[in-house]
Amino acid sequence: MAYKYCVAECWGKGFITHSDSSKYQVSGFPGNVWQIPANNQDANLWVNKVAGSWKTKAEAQAIVDVEVTAAQAAWDALPDEQKQQPFNRQRPTAIVLE
Amino acid sequence: MATYYGTYGQKVQYLASDPSDPQVGQVWYNSTSATLKVRSVTTSGTWATGGNLSNGGRYGMGVAGTQTATLGFAGYGPVPGTTNSNKTESYNGTSWTNLNNFNSARYLLGSFGTQTAAIGAGGYFYPGGAQSATESWNGSSWTTVNALPTGRYNGGSAGTQTAGIYSGGNPPSNLVTNSSQLYDGTNWTNASNLNVSRGEVSGAGTQTASLAIGGYNPPTSPGTYITTTESYNGTSWTTLPATLNTGRGSAGTSGDQTSAIIFGGGNAGGPTAFLTATEIWNGSTWTSNPTGLIQKRSNLPKGPAGTTSAGIAVGGYNPPSSPITPATTEEWTGPGVGQTKTVTVS
């Protein structure tokens, strides 16, 4: 499936509604990047509703990469002991947008 | 030309506002919004964004209550960092409000009850390790009550403030256990053991009719993410023939022993470790919902909040999400729930 991307800040309730989700899948990524199906009129209208800023796939990937790099640097800076605590054992890994 | 009246024997109602209790199949024209509307039922479940936590994202929180009357407490976040949380918040279906703090900060704890009468038990405190302390919430403050026999985190939990159950999890050794305890509002007593030892197990239901779903065993790489579901009848655990479609640990749940959902969690290392997948339990089988959570998230509360019709996902962990511990919540509407839709005519 082909996708389009936008950046929008999630304000919480009403950002993505059940009506939205029943028509198309919105997937969230780091950096407030949101992925929607391409060629979907309802999804395009959702981007307008949330005042989203359209991004190309490369632009969206760059935003995600910045977040991943920052998270990796923060994890690397942790003391070794803290890296071993439950659910902090895994260094953040790259995300490749589809 | 066929008409609506000719086909159905009724005219389309012309109303200034939507009816308060429309019946499935009812069609009306809303003259205020100039839209044609119909009452239908959902054919599959969907997730929508709910209000954002007021104290930032945390994982391993405790949770209790319903989708529109939720209690969320404790947890860990934001990460990376060292932030064992003692925050307590309530949700009214729209927004989260700060309440009096949990007494001893911790995360990955067991939780059950309602928004006004809940229990938080066990958990993990960094750098102290597994905790045994139990706290009771009366709607306005937390009181320390009798502790679990031993420290434990990542167990599945279910029930009410005066009749709860905490099963499986990780003891101080960081291995896994099949131990189960019952709480009667005052004391913890040993119950029969789970058939399958596991940590990161998710619970649902009541003390005498509960589920232990999925989990992880052993907690060493590569380990096994479990698909097994067990049911408890007040006396013993039975391994059910139906298994999860996707083995997972640290998933969230809503519902009870005969009708539940499980969502999110983790099932592998690497970028695919965190899930959005949602499955629906009808008392005999697990069915994958066509769509999952909006955001991947693991380390969700392992006690249930909400129902199969109206569930809620609170907090969680998703490296390297931004923030890593999402402050967003998500609200679930299950299949078969009535919904009003606008009819688009082109």
Interface residues (C-beta under 8 A of the other chain):
Chain A: C10 W11 G12 K13 G14 F15 I16 T17 H18 S19 D20 S21 S22 Q25 V26 S27 G28 F29 P30 G31 N32 E67 V68 A70 A71 Q72 A74 W75 A77 L78 E81 Q82 Q85 P86 F87 N88 Q90 R91 P92 T93 A94 I95 V96
Chain B: T42 S44 T46 W47 A48 T49 G50 G51 N52 Y59 G60 V79 P80 G81 T82 T94 S95 L108 Y124 Y126 P127 Y153 N154 N170 N174 S250 G269 G270 P271 A273 T276 T291 I294 Q295 S298 N299 Y317 P319 P320 S321 S322 I324 T328 T329 E331 T333 Q339 K341
